[in-house]
Amino acid sequence: MQTIEFTKKQFEHLSPLELPNDIIHTECKLFLFPIKTRWHSHVDVLKSFYIQDTKVFGNKLYIINTLIDEKERLNVPELVTPDRLVIVNHNVVGYSMPYIANTNLIHALNSFNVPTAKKIEYLRSVGQILNKMKAIRDNGVEDTFYLGDIHENQFLVDSETDSIKVVDLDSCLIGTAQPSPSKYLASNSNLTQLRKKYPTNGTIHIPNENSDLLCYNLMVLNFIANINTSLLPTSEYYNYLSYLNTMKMDIKLLNCFEKLYTHSNNSNPEPYLDTLLDKTPESSYQVYQYKKSKKRI
């Protein structure tokens, strides 16, 4: 197990990583740590958790250690996995990971300067990452491996490669880890009648393939609808899908959204996202916005 150690004084002199005002980390602080050797130099991000003496922190340490140990076997370059445990005054406080110059995915999706085709390419990349994780499970590399807390702020657009990266992996489910809260599962009252499809441990949903695909589908639908569709009651959700059907949304894409609150297994919508560009590349999908559906009533 690789570690990086600091005295309290050394750690206090690290530069904080400045985040946009709307990106808030409630459980940790992020710091920049330049690393120089004879051959090269780079910058790491150090993630230090506020609370370090609870079962939750112990669970995160298990996840972090497992990701470090299994990095080569998992072999998904889009995952920004931990590199080393961070120790301050002999106490583990968090972990390090590579720094990536980036734009948060939510900002790219909301930007008027990013073409619609590029936004859809980014969203497709998320679905392709989920396919890689499914292959890891199906091939027996790691039977239990799910992102769990999938939402727009969990993904970055790498400024150098223009590719999607996944961060905050300390909330994933791997091995025998306990589940972590998930934004689109915890806030979704439509799941209470679907406990077999979306199981819980009593308080927190246990990630599985259906829950990861639910969150991804909702990410895509949020982009299309321009609202947080996870907050829509079931009846209103399906009213909105009826509107999408009248607007001739691709039936295979629509079918992915329809499955979410049924007993059927969910599907990955990634192969069908390009159909959003079928009419006019820059504006066709805007006819699908939720507010447009309300104007037709």
Disulfide bonds with the S-S distance in Angstrom:
none
